[in-house]
């Protein structure tokens, strides 16, 4: 699938065309405002997955993977470190 970066202004001026290109050509649009990506327009068949769906897919993919003691310890350390340093995104759309 082709990914196209466009400004929010350009997307608003050509919205119907963007929607049609997403639907019929599978184009993904990344919308930028002041040079920063703020939104995506994606074809409906490319739905995002939920956390539960991702966890289920990982369980299935990793069911036959067995780490050695050292690898498991390293993985656990990296997991704890990433959880410690991860920052929760700020909700820009308060309820």
N, CA, C and O atoms as a GROMACS GRO file, in nm:
protein
  380
    1UNK      N    1   0.083  -0.118   0.000
    1UNK     CA    2   0.000   0.000   0.000
    1UNK      C    3   0.087   0.124   0.000
    1UNK      O    4   0.193   0.128   0.062
    2UNK      N    5   0.041   0.223  -0.069
    2UNK     CA    6   0.114   0.348  -0.081
    2UNK      C    7   0.078   0.441   0.035
    2UNK      O    8  -0.039   0.452   0.071
    3UNK      N    9   0.178   0.507   0.092
    3UNK     CA   10   0.156   0.604   0.198
    3UNK      C   11   0.192   0.742   0.146
    3UNK      O   12   0.299   0.763   0.089
    4UNK      N   13   0.100   0.837   0.166
    4UNK     CA   14   0.119   0.974   0.118
    4UNK      C   15   0.107   1.069   0.237
    4UNK      O   16   0.012   1.061   0.314
    5UNK      N   17   0.203   1.160   0.251
    5UNK     CA   18   0.198   1.263   0.354
    5UNK      C   19   0.143   1.390   0.293
    5UNK      O   20   0.195   1.439   0.192
    6UNK      N   21   0.037   1.446   0.355
    6UNK     CA   22  -0.021   1.570   0.306
    6UNK      C   23  -0.056   1.658   0.426
    6UNK      O   24  -0.068   1.610   0.538
    7UNK      N   25  -0.072   1.787   0.398
    7UNK     CA   26  -0.111   1.879   0.505
    7UNK      C   27  -0.260   1.862   0.534
    7UNK      O   28  -0.336   1.813   0.450
    8UNK      N   29  -0.300   1.903   0.652
    8UNK     CA   30  -0.441   1.899   0.689
    8UNK      C   31  -0.521   1.987   0.594
    8UNK      O   32  -0.633   1.953   0.556
    9UNK      N   33  -0.464   2.101   0.556
    9UNK     CA   34  -0.532   2.192   0.463
    9UNK      C   35  -0.556   2.124   0.329
    9UNK      O   36  -0.667   2.131   0.275
   10UNK      N   37  -0.454   2.060   0.276
   10UNK     CA   38  -0.468   1.989   0.148
   10UNK      C   39  -0.571   1.878   0.158
   10UNK      O   40  -0.650   1.858   0.067
   11UNK      N   41  -0.570   1.805   0.270
   11UNK     CA   42  -0.668   1.698   0.289
   11UNK      C   43  -0.810   1.753   0.293
   11UNK      O   44  -0.902   1.693   0.236
   12UNK      N   45  -0.829   1.866   0.360
   12UNK     CA   46  -0.964   1.923   0.368
   12UNK      C   47  -1.012   1.972   0.233
   12UNK      O   48  -1.130   1.961   0.201
   13UNK      N   49  -0.922   2.025   0.153
   13UNK     CA   50  -0.960   2.075   0.020
   13UNK      C   51  -0.989   1.961  -0.078
   13UNK      O   52  -1.065   1.979  -0.173
   14UNK      N   53  -0.929   1.844  -0.054
   14UNK     CA   54  -0.945   1.730  -0.146
   14UNK      C   55  -0.997   1.607  -0.073
   14UNK      O   56  -0.960   1.494  -0.106
   15UNK      N   57  -1.084   1.629   0.026
   15UNK     CA   58  -1.127   1.520   0.112
   15UNK      C   59  -1.191   1.405   0.036
   15UNK      O   60  -1.156   1.289   0.058
   16UNK      N   61  -1.284   1.434  -0.055
   16UNK     CA   62  -1.352   1.328  -0.130
   16UNK      C   63  -1.253   1.246  -0.211
   16UNK      O   64  -1.264   1.124  -0.218
   17UNK      N   65  -1.155   1.313  -0.271
   17UNK     CA   66  -1.053   1.242  -0.348
   17UNK      C   67  -0.967   1.153  -0.258
   17UNK      O   68  -0.935   1.040  -0.294
   18UNK      N   69  -0.931   1.204  -0.140
   18UNK     CA   70  -0.852   1.125  -0.045
   18UNK      C   71  -0.928   1.001  -0.002
   18UNK      O   72  -0.872   0.891   0.004
   19UNK      N   73  -1.056   1.018   0.029
   19UNK     CA   74  -1.138   0.904   0.070
   19UNK      C   75  -1.147   0.801  -0.042
   19UNK      O   76  -1.135   0.681  -0.018
   20UNK      N   77  -1.169   0.848  -0.164
   20UNK     CA   78  -1.178   0.754  -0.276
   20UNK      C   79  -1.046   0.682  -0.301
   20UNK      O   80  -1.045   0.562  -0.328
   21UNK      N   81  -0.935   0.753  -0.292
   21UNK     CA   82  -0.805   0.688  -0.310
   21UNK      C   83  -0.777   0.588  -0.200
   21UNK      O   84  -0.718   0.483  -0.225
   22UNK      N   85  -0.819   0.620  -0.077
   22UNK     CA   86  -0.802   0.525   0.033
   22UNK      C   87  -0.885   0.400   0.007
   22UNK      O   88  -0.838   0.288   0.025
   23UNK      N   89  -1.008   0.419  -0.034
   23UNK     CA   90  -1.098   0.306  -0.053
   23UNK      C   91  -1.060   0.220  -0.173
   23UNK      O   92  -1.052   0.098  -0.162
   24UNK      N   93  -1.037   0.283  -0.288
   24UNK     CA   94  -1.020   0.206  -0.411
   24UNK      C   95  -0.875   0.173  -0.446
   24UNK      O   96  -0.849   0.077  -0.518
   25UNK      N   97  -0.780   0.253  -0.396
   25UNK     CA   98  -0.640   0.228  -0.428
   25UNK      C   99  -0.561   0.181  -0.307
   25UNK      O  100  -0.444   0.143  -0.319
   26UNK      N  101  -0.623   0.184  -0.190
   26UNK     CA  102  -0.554   0.140  -0.068
   26UNK      C  103  -0.450   0.240  -0.017
   26UNK      O  104  -0.362   0.203   0.060
   27UNK      N  105  -0.460   0.365  -0.060
   27UNK     CA  106  -0.364   0.467  -0.018
   27UNK      C  107  -0.387   0.504   0.128
   27UNK      O  108  -0.500   0.520   0.173
   28UNK      N  109  -0.279   0.517   0.201
   28UNK     CA  110  -0.283   0.564   0.340
   28UNK      C  111  -0.234   0.708   0.340
   28UNK      O  112  -0.128   0.738   0.286
   29UNK      N  113  -0.312   0.797   0.400
   29UNK     CA  114  -0.273   0.937   0.409
   29UNK      C  115  -0.231   0.970   0.552
   29UNK      O  116  -0.304   0.940   0.647
   30UNK      N  117  -0.113   1.031   0.566
   30UNK     CA  118  -0.067   1.081   0.694
   30UNK      C  119  -0.085   1.232   0.688
   30UNK      O  120  -0.022   1.300   0.606
   31UNK      N  121  -0.172   1.285   0.775
   31UNK     CA  122  -0.202   1.428   0.774
   31UNK      C  123  -0.110   1.502   0.869
   31UNK      O  124  -0.093   1.462   0.984
   32UNK      N  125  -0.051   1.610   0.818
   32UNK     CA  126   0.045   1.690   0.895
   32UNK      C  127  -0.011   1.829   0.922
   32UNK      O  128  -0.077   1.889   0.837
   33UNK      N  129   0.016   1.878   1.041
   33UNK     CA  130  -0.019   2.016   1.077
   33UNK      C  131   0.107   2.079   1.134
   33UNK      O  132   0.166   2.028   1.230
   34UNK      N  133   0.147   2.189   1.076
   34UNK     CA  134   0.272   2.257   1.114
   34UNK      C  135   0.391   2.162   1.108
   34UNK      O  136   0.482   2.170   1.190
   35UNK      N  137   0.389   2.072   1.011
   35UNK     CA  138   0.500   1.981   0.989
   35UNK      C  139   0.501   1.855   1.074
   35UNK      O  140   0.588   1.770   1.058
   36UNK      N  141   0.404   1.842   1.166
   36UNK     CA  142   0.398   1.724   1.253
   36UNK      C  143   0.279   1.638   1.216
   36UNK      O  144   0.171   1.689   1.190
   37UNK      N  145   0.298   1.505   1.215
   37UNK     CA  146   0.185   1.416   1.185
   37UNK      C  147   0.082   1.423   1.297
   37UNK      O  148   0.116   1.416   1.415
   38UNK      N  149  -0.045   1.436   1.259
   38UNK     CA  150  -0.152   1.447   1.359
   38UNK      C  151  -0.263   1.344   1.340
   38UNK      O  152  -0.338   1.317   1.434
   39UNK      N  153  -0.274   1.286   1.221
   39UNK     CA  154  -0.382   1.191   1.196
   39UNK      C  155  -0.349   1.107   1.074
   39UNK      O  156  -0.259   1.138   0.996
   40UNK      N  157  -0.426   0.997   1.060
   40UNK     CA  158  -0.413   0.911   0.943
   40UNK      C  159  -0.551   0.884   0.885
   40UNK      O  160  -0.650   0.874   0.957
   41UNK      N  161  -0.555   0.873   0.754
   41UNK     CA  162  -0.675   0.828   0.684
   41UNK      C  163  -0.634   0.695   0.620
   41UNK      O  164  -0.550   0.691   0.531
   42UNK      N  165  -0.695   0.586   0.667
   42UNK     CA  166  -0.656   0.454   0.620
   42UNK      C  167  -0.778   0.381   0.564
   42UNK      O  168  -0.890   0.408   0.605
   43UNK      N  169  -0.755   0.288   0.471
   43UNK     CA  170  -0.866   0.209   0.419
   43UNK      C  171  -0.930   0.128   0.532
   43UNK      O  172  -0.862   0.087   0.626
   44UNK      N  173  -1.059   0.107   0.524
   44UNK     CA  174  -1.132   0.038   0.629
   44UNK      C  175  -1.080  -0.104   0.652
   44UNK      O  176  -1.088  -0.154   0.764
   45UNK      N  177  -1.028  -0.169   0.551
   45UNK     CA  178  -0.980  -0.306   0.570
   45UNK      C  179  -0.851  -0.313   0.651
   45UNK      O  180  -0.807  -0.422   0.686
   46UNK      N  181  -0.791  -0.198   0.681
   46UNK     CA  182  -0.671  -0.193   0.765
   46UNK      C  183  -0.706  -0.143   0.903
   46UNK      O  184  -0.655  -0.039   0.947
   47UNK      N  185  -0.792  -0.214   0.971
   47UNK     CA  186  -0.837  -0.174   1.103
   47UNK      C  187  -0.724  -0.192   1.205
   47UNK      O  188  -0.648  -0.289   1.197
   48UNK      N  189  -0.713  -0.101   1.299
   48UNK     CA  190  -0.614  -0.120   1.405
   48UNK      C  191  -0.655  -0.237   1.495
   48UNK      O  192  -0.773  -0.268   1.507
   49UNK      N  193  -0.558  -0.299   1.557
   49UNK     CA  194  -0.588  -0.410   1.648
   49UNK      C  195  -0.595  -0.358   1.790
   49UNK      O  196  -0.531  -0.259   1.825
   50UNK      N  197  -0.672  -0.427   1.872
   50UNK     CA  198  -0.681  -0.391   2.013
   50UNK      C  199  -0.565  -0.454   2.087
   50UNK      O  200  -0.495  -0.541   2.034
   51UNK      N  201  -0.544  -0.411   2.209
   51UNK     CA  202  -0.439  -0.470   2.293
   51UNK      C  203  -0.463  -0.618   2.316
   51UNK      O  204  -0.369  -0.697   2.315
   52UNK      N  205  -0.589  -0.655   2.337
   52UNK     CA  206  -0.622  -0.797   2.359
   52UNK      C  207  -0.592  -0.880   2.235
   52UNK      O  208  -0.542  -0.992   2.246
   53UNK      N  209  -0.623  -0.826   2.117
   53UNK     CA  210  -0.595  -0.898   1.993
   53UNK      C  211  -0.444  -0.915   1.972
   53UNK      O  212  -0.398  -1.020   1.929
   54UNK      N  213  -0.369  -0.811   2.003
   54UNK     CA  214  -0.224  -0.819   1.992
   54UNK      C  215  -0.166  -0.921   2.089
   54UNK      O  216  -0.080  -1.000   2.052
   55UNK      N  217  -0.215  -0.919   2.213
   55UNK     CA  218  -0.168  -1.016   2.313
   55UNK      C  219  -0.198  -1.159   2.269
   55UNK      O  220  -0.113  -1.247   2.285
   56UNK      N  221  -0.317  -1.183   2.214
   56UNK     CA  222  -0.353  -1.316   2.168
   56UNK      C  223  -0.263  -1.360   2.052
   56UNK      O  224  -0.220  -1.475   2.046
   57UNK      N  225  -0.235  -1.268   1.960
   57UNK     CA  226  -0.148  -1.301   1.847
   57UNK      C  227  -0.006  -1.332   1.895
   57UNK      O  228   0.058  -1.424   1.844
   58UNK      N  229   0.042  -1.256   1.993
   58UNK     CA  230   0.176  -1.282   2.046
   58UNK      C  231   0.182  -1.415   2.120
   58UNK      O  232   0.279  -1.489   2.107
   59UNK      N  233   0.077  -1.444   2.198
   59UNK     CA  234   0.073  -1.575   2.267
   59UNK      C  235   0.081  -1.689   2.166
   59UNK      O  236   0.155  -1.785   2.187
   60UNK      N  237   0.006  -1.678   2.059
   60UNK     CA  238   0.004  -1.782   1.956
   60UNK      C  239   0.140  -1.793   1.888
   60UNK      O  240   0.192  -1.903   1.867
   61UNK      N  241   0.198  -1.679   1.853
   61UNK     CA  242   0.326  -1.679   1.782
   61UNK      C  243   0.440  -1.729   1.869
   61UNK      O  244   0.536  -1.788   1.818
   62UNK      N  245   0.431  -1.707   2.000
   62UNK     CA  246   0.541  -1.741   2.090
   62UNK      C  247   0.518  -1.867   2.172
   62UNK      O  248   0.596  -1.897   2.262
   63UNK      N  249   0.413  -1.942   2.143
   63UNK     CA  250   0.381  -2.057   2.227
   63UNK      C  251   0.489  -2.165   2.225
   63UNK      O  252   0.501  -2.240   2.322
   64UNK      N  253   0.568  -2.173   2.119
   64UNK     CA  254   0.673  -2.274   2.111
   64UNK      C  255   0.812  -2.215   2.132
   64UNK      O  256   0.912  -2.283   2.107
   65UNK      N  257   0.820  -2.090   2.177
   65UNK     CA  258   0.948  -2.026   2.201
   65UNK      C  259   0.986  -2.046   2.348
   65UNK      O  260   0.907  -2.020   2.438
   66UNK      N  261   1.108  -2.094   2.368
   66UNK     CA  262   1.156  -2.117   2.504
   66UNK      C  263   1.291  -2.048   2.519
   66UNK      O  264   1.386  -2.079   2.447
   67UNK      N  265   1.298  -1.956   2.613
   67UNK     CA  266   1.421  -1.882   2.637
   67UNK      C  267   1.505  -1.954   2.742
   67UNK      O  268   1.453  -2.016   2.835
   68UNK      N  269   1.635  -1.943   2.726
   68UNK     CA  270   1.725  -1.992   2.829
   68UNK      C  271   1.717  -1.900   2.950
   68UNK      O  272   1.660  -1.791   2.943
   69UNK      N  273   1.775  -1.944   3.060
   69UNK     CA  274   1.768  -1.867   3.186
   69UNK      C  275   1.825  -1.726   3.167
   69UNK      O  276   1.764  -1.629   3.212
   70UNK      N  277   1.940  -1.714   3.102
   70UNK     CA  278   2.004  -1.585   3.083
   70UNK      C  279   1.921  -1.495   2.991
   70UNK      O  280   1.904  -1.376   3.018
   71UNK      N  281   1.870  -1.552   2.881
   71UNK     CA  282   1.788  -1.475   2.788
   71UNK      C  283   1.659  -1.427   2.856
   71UNK      O  284   1.617  -1.312   2.837
   72UNK      N  285   1.597  -1.513   2.935
   72UNK     CA  286   1.473  -1.477   3.005
   72UNK      C  287   1.499  -1.365   3.105
   72UNK      O  288   1.418  -1.273   3.117
   73UNK      N  289   1.610  -1.371   3.177
   73UNK     CA  290   1.644  -1.268   3.274
   73UNK      C  291   1.668  -1.134   3.204
   73UNK      O  292   1.623  -1.030   3.251
   74UNK      N  293   1.738  -1.138   3.091
   74UNK     CA  294   1.764  -1.015   3.015
   74UNK      C  295   1.633  -0.957   2.963
   74UNK      O  296   1.610  -0.836   2.972
   75UNK      N  297   1.546  -1.043   2.909
   75UNK     CA  298   1.417  -0.998   2.858
   75UNK      C  299   1.334  -0.933   2.970
   75UNK      O  300   1.276  -0.826   2.950
   76UNK      N  301   1.329  -0.996   3.086
   76UNK     CA  302   1.252  -0.943   3.198
   76UNK      C  303   1.308  -0.808   3.243
   76UNK      O  304   1.231  -0.716   3.273
   77UNK      N  305   1.441  -0.796   3.247
   77UNK     CA  306   1.503  -0.669   3.283
   77UNK      C  307   1.464  -0.559   3.184
   77UNK      O  308   1.429  -0.448   3.224
   78UNK      N  309   1.470  -0.590   3.053
   78UNK     CA  310   1.435  -0.492   2.951
   78UNK      C  311   1.288  -0.454   2.959
   78UNK      O  312   1.253  -0.338   2.939
   79UNK      N  313   1.202  -0.549   2.988
   79UNK     CA  314   1.060  -0.522   3.002
   79UNK      C  315   1.036  -0.427   3.120
   79UNK      O  316   0.964  -0.328   3.106
   80UNK      N  317   1.095  -0.457   3.234
   80UNK     CA  318   1.078  -0.371   3.352
   80UNK      C  319   1.131  -0.231   3.325
   80UNK      O  320   1.068  -0.133   3.365
   81UNK      N  321   1.245  -0.221   3.259
   81UNK     CA  322   1.305  -0.091   3.228
   81UNK      C  323   1.215  -0.011   3.134
   81UNK      O  324   1.196   0.109   3.153
   82UNK      N  325   1.160  -0.076   3.033
   82UNK     CA  326   1.073  -0.005   2.939
   82UNK      C  327   0.945   0.041   3.008
   82UNK      O  328   0.894   0.149   2.979
   83UNK      N  329   0.892  -0.040   3.099
   83UNK     CA  330   0.772   0.001   3.173
   83UNK      C  331   0.802   0.119   3.265
   83UNK      O  332   0.720   0.208   3.283
   84UNK      N  333   0.921   0.118   3.323
   84UNK     CA  334   0.960   0.225   3.415
   84UNK      C  335   0.976   0.358   3.341
   84UNK      O  336   0.938   0.463   3.393
   85UNK      N  337   1.031   0.353   3.221
   85UNK     CA  338   1.061   0.477   3.148
   85UNK      C  339   0.952   0.519   3.050
   85UNK      O  340   0.957   0.630   2.997
   86UNK      N  341   0.854   0.433   3.026
   86UNK     CA  342   0.747   0.467   2.930
   86UNK      C  343   0.663   0.582   2.983
   86UNK      O  344   0.635   0.591   3.103
   87UNK      N  345   0.625   0.669   2.894
   87UNK     CA  346   0.541   0.782   2.930
   87UNK      C  347   0.404   0.762   2.867
   87UNK      O  348   0.392   0.731   2.748
   88UNK      N  349   0.302   0.781   2.947
   88UNK     CA  350   0.166   0.769   2.896
   88UNK      C  351   0.136   0.892   2.812
   88UNK      O  352   0.161   1.004   2.856
   89UNK      N  353   0.083   0.872   2.690
   89UNK     CA  354   0.054   0.988   2.606
   89UNK      C  355  -0.050   1.079   2.672
   89UNK      O  356  -0.144   1.032   2.737
   90UNK      N  357  -0.032   1.207   2.654
   90UNK     CA  358  -0.126   1.305   2.707
   90UNK      C  359  -0.251   1.303   2.621
   90UNK      O  360  -0.242   1.307   2.498
   91UNK      N  361  -0.368   1.297   2.684
   91UNK     CA  362  -0.494   1.298   2.612
   91UNK      C  363  -0.520   1.440   2.563
   91UNK      O  364  -0.544   1.531   2.643
   92UNK      N  365  -0.517   1.458   2.431
   92UNK     CA  366  -0.540   1.590   2.374
   92UNK      C  367  -0.688   1.618   2.354
   92UNK      O  368  -0.726   1.728   2.316
   93UNK      N  369  -0.770   1.518   2.379
   93UNK     CA  370  -0.915   1.533   2.358
   93UNK      C  371  -0.987   1.500   2.488
   93UNK      O  372  -1.047   1.393   2.499
   94UNK      N  373  -0.984   1.590   2.586
   94UNK     CA  374  -1.049   1.561   2.714
   94UNK      C  375  -1.199   1.543   2.697
   94UNK      O  376  -1.261   1.602   2.609
   95UNK      N  377  -1.257   1.459   2.783
   95UNK     CA  378  -1.399   1.431   2.773
   95UNK      C  379  -1.482   1.546   2.826
   95UNK      O  380  -1.605   1.539   2.826
   0.00000   0.00000   0.00000
